[in-house]
Amino acid sequence: MMALAPVLRAFFTDRLMTQYGASPRTVASYRGTFKLAAVAIRSATSAVTAAV
């Protein structure tokens, strides 16, 4: 199974900032949203966050 963290990191740094010219605040907002989603998934499924 592929680790999600490196994929998300590449998405935030390469795709959003480089290709779309997103501001650092936009990237931070997206990153925070993914963190909240991981917590919600963990609580809903009783899964370990690192495994999500």
N, C-alpha and C positions, 0 to 999 in steps of 0.2 A: 504494500500500500504506500502511496506517495504521501510524504509529509506536507501538510497544508501550509505551515508557516513560511517556508521558502517561496512557495507559489504566491501567497498573499503579499509578501515583502516585495517580490519582483513586480507584482501588479501595481502596488502603491508607488514604488520608486520609478520604475521604467514606464509603465503604461500611463498612469495618471499625470505624473510630473513632466515626463519627457514628451510623450506623444500628444497629450491633451493640454499641457501647460497649466495644470491645476496648481493652485496656490498651496503653500504648506498648511494653511488652515483647513482647506478642503480635504487634503490628504489625512490630516489628523482627525477630522470629523469622520471620514470613512473608516479609518482604523478603529476609532472608538466604537463605531456602530458594529463592526465585526466582532470586537471584544464582547460587547453586550449580547450579540447574537450567540456567541459561544457559551456564555453564562446561561442564557435562556435554554439553549439546547441541552446543556448539561443538567440543569434542574428538571427539565421536562422528561429527559430520557434516563436519568441517573447514570450518565456516561461520564467518564473522566475527561476533563477539558482538553488535555493533551491528546486524547484519542479522537476528539471531534474534528 
